[in-house]
Amino acid sequence: MTGPRGDTAWEVLETRLLSDNWARLTTSLLRVRLRDGTVQEQWREAYDRGDGACILPFDPVRRHVLLGRQFRWPAAQNGDDPFLVEAAAGLLDDAAPEARIRAEAQEELGLTLDVPRFLFSLYMSPGSVTERLHFFSATYGATDAQARFGGLREEGEEIEIMDIPLKEALTMIEDGTIRDAKTVILLQYAALHLMPED
């Protein structure tokens, strides 16, 4: 196969399944031709759990955002505080991104959305994870943010819902309270484009 600039070609020589539990982990032997004509064989692993969607509900009147705090095992495994503050998100599971994020907003934040606004799609860890994350925003008001906890118990979720000022959320990035990449991206986008300072 040829890259978009026509400068690198690759082919898959072999793929082995390493794990197929919650997601699918494979390792593939690639033959890659670099721009200078050098040919290399490289083993690369890819973790495939499907694509996902995330959303930042924002209240332009109060300048608030709606986030959730939940337990995350990988953070605990790294020796960090495992209760991460995050934007609502979930895997698509064969649903359209907009439909999935509407369901996630209801499940995780107790929020019924009108029409979420699509922002962009990003690879969050392209060196080893196939997931593309579809980013959305939506407006809400103070009367919409009444639930204190969300999440599906049958999926082991208990999410503390946080209705906080955008300025406070941005400070939480600076002091290390918010350490989730998708959430940082959405909050910075909100500060630049959704609720910029006058």
WOHU-V225531 format. One record per backbone hydrogen bond with DSSP energy under -1.0 kcal/mol. NH is the residue of the N-H (numbers start at 1). CO is the residue of the C=O. If there is no record, write none. Layout:
# WOHU-V225531
nh=NH co=CO
nh=NH co=CO
This chain:
# WOHU-V225531
nh=3 co=8
nh=6 co=3
nh=9 co=33
nh=10 co=1
nh=11 co=31
nh=13 co=29
nh=14 co=29
nh=16 co=27
nh=18 co=25
nh=19 co=25
nh=21 co=23
nh=24 co=48
nh=25 co=19
nh=26 co=46
nh=27 co=16
nh=28 co=44
nh=29 co=14
nh=30 co=42
nh=31 co=11
nh=32 co=40
nh=33 co=9
nh=34 co=38
nh=37 co=34
nh=40 co=32
nh=42 co=30
nh=44 co=28
nh=46 co=26
nh=47 co=128
nh=48 co=24
nh=52 co=132
nh=53 co=90
nh=54 co=134
nh=55 co=88
nh=56 co=136
nh=58 co=138
nh=59 co=64
nh=63 co=59
nh=64 co=59
nh=65 co=164
nh=66 co=57
nh=67 co=162
nh=68 co=86
nh=69 co=160
nh=70 co=84
nh=72 co=82
nh=76 co=72
nh=77 co=73
nh=78 co=74
nh=79 co=76
nh=80 co=75
nh=84 co=70
nh=84 co=82
nh=86 co=68
nh=90 co=53
nh=92 co=51
nh=95 co=92
nh=100 co=96
nh=101 co=97
nh=102 co=98
nh=103 co=99
nh=104 co=100
nh=105 co=101
nh=106 co=102
nh=107 co=103
nh=108 co=104
nh=109 co=105
nh=110 co=106
nh=111 co=105
nh=117 co=137
nh=119 co=135
nh=122 co=133
nh=128 co=125
nh=129 co=125
nh=130 co=47
nh=133 co=122
nh=134 co=52
nh=135 co=120
nh=136 co=54
nh=137 co=117
nh=138 co=56
nh=140 co=58
nh=144 co=141
nh=150 co=159
nh=151 co=107
nh=155 co=152
nh=156 co=153
nh=157 co=152
nh=159 co=150
nh=160 co=69
nh=161 co=148
nh=162 co=67
nh=164 co=65
nh=166 co=63
nh=169 co=165
nh=170 co=166
nh=171 co=167
nh=172 co=168
nh=174 co=170
nh=175 co=171
nh=176 co=173
nh=177 co=172
nh=178 co=172
nh=184 co=180
nh=185 co=181
nh=186 co=182
nh=187 co=183
nh=188 co=184
nh=189 co=185
nh=190 co=186
nh=191 co=187
nh=192 co=188
nh=193 co=189
nh=195 co=190
